Amino acid sequence: MQYDLVPLTPDELPSWDARIAPYESTQLFHRQPWLNHLAESRGIDIRQWAIYEGSSTIGYFCAGMLSKGPFRILGSPLKGWASNFMGPVVNHDFDQDAFLLAIDDLAEREQVATIEIENPLLDDTAMRSRGYDHVTQPTYVIKLTPYDTAPVWRAVNLKARQKVRKAQHAGCTVVEGTDPAVADELFTEFVEVLARKGLYPPYGREVPRSLFRCLQPHGLLLVLQVRDPKGDVIATSFCPHDEKSIYFWCGGSHISGWEYSPNDLIQWATMEWAIQHGLTSYNMCGYGQFKSKFGGPLEEPRRYQKYYSMAARWGRAAYAGYQHARIRARGSWERLTHPVRKLTPAA
């Protein structure tokens, strides 16, 4: 069996979302608003192909192309894009080996040095046989029961439930954010939280602004804010979603408001909103003690990488080291120049 990746024509591109909608592996991160966000915020060239078997279309594929030094990189997605899944848009009976051979042909035509790809349909044995390494992306994924909060609430541990009730009884409220300025508020809160750990966001303010611009008008972004009893905003979260799943993209809070446990409250409010809207899963997009409290099992999806030269592998490792050092240096500077006076126990 042979697959061919054929670029969509300019006339075909406007119907992208309608084209991919019928396929089983379609995710939020394949949809055009998300691709527009990546192109706008990351400065990448979005590419879209039909997957052909002979004269039949068996699916689609989208990715971002960029250059770092002498290397061309194809990401579907890359780790730094905060996109959980991309990869092929197909049904479960597609031939993975034929698809991977088509990717190799594409890499040769486009002189790609590195490919990174993640999709739940990809089989680890097949990926390794074609020269892919993998890294795990541990995350808690909560199963939601549409229109019934009771089973989900029972799965949240007692301490977290107590904190949610405490915040509610204190007079805290959760509201949906609709003003574009909420993106700057989120970033400010996120910087404050990370600076306490000597870290800094790996992106600037324009990234959450772009997410709001590209997704919110299409009803694909839930923005929540917690207000304290005085009405001041003390926490914000951005959660992209489609009709099936919701994802915790980013959240922040003012440390001065941690006495109200706003982080627990905003997580439960996100789950409650998703349940009320018929969604079936909440991907918390990460792991750790705090996220473990909300009742989801720890899953370990894999992101695959393939290098077509040893120089590309070394270059990628060097760049990752540079980024890590840069983030820590910026975080240390923020901590020194913007100290937080009130450090209450973490929510």
Buried (B, 14 or more C-beta within 10 A) or exposed (E): EEBBBBEBEEEEEEEBBEBBEEBEBBBBBBBBBBBBBBBBBBEBEBBBBBBBBEEEEBBBBBBBBBEEEEBBBBBBBBBEBBBBBBBBBBEEEBBBBBBBBBBBBBBEEEEBBBBBBBBEBBEEEBBEEBBBBBEEBEBBBBEBEEEEBEEBBEBBEEEBBEBBBBBBEEEBBBEEBEEEEBBBBBBEBBBBBBBBEBBBBBBEBEBBBBBBBBBBEEEBBBBBBBBBEEEEBBBBBBBBBBEBBBBBBBBBBBBBBBBBBBBBBBBBBBBBBBBEBEBBBBBBBEBEEBBBBBBBEEBEBBBBBBBBEEEBBEBBEEBEEEEEEEBBEBBBEBBEEEEBEEEEEEB
